[in-house]
């Protein structure tokens, strides 16, 4: 596991790397990588913490674990790099984006521009075994990413947390809603998308909150 975090994130999360659960997680990953294909590649595990500095986070979009197909996961929740087929959940996110704020989706699924504009695209579990969804759950990643949420909650103000689906909504207990804004809905996956995701308007609701506190909106557009 290559530990590569932007300095402002490292300043608040460094203590986690010295804890016993992290040592156990590292050993688990070494064994997994020897025996299986693991996504994303080592250098991209912490991409969310590389592209969106701690002090620049304005929005958090929580995913679960990474995509588990070849070339898909690259450390940003729901995102795939250019040249990779847009996954079904992201296609549904794009449909809601167009319906909500009128933005025509790009032909790719690379969300790095959102990350660079302050949208932390964070999975609660940061690695996964090839073609084995949820295979790295309850190995320690949740403790690490929960701490990241706690640090944002405690040290920052007026972050919008977008929680899609039951697992993301469960993280609401980590968030002080008197200091931050939470938007909840169903998950964009094909199995759940019609149970509260379509029509939930997360993008316009985010910018309406920022307007209410006289902060600039998020530019949700993506370069084709």
Beta strands, then each sheet from edge to edge (+ up, - down):
strand 1: 38-39
strand 2: 59-63
strand 3: 119-123
strand 4: 128-129
strand 5: 160-164
strand 6: 181-185
sheet 1: 1+ 4-
sheet 2: 3+ 2+ 5+ 6+
end
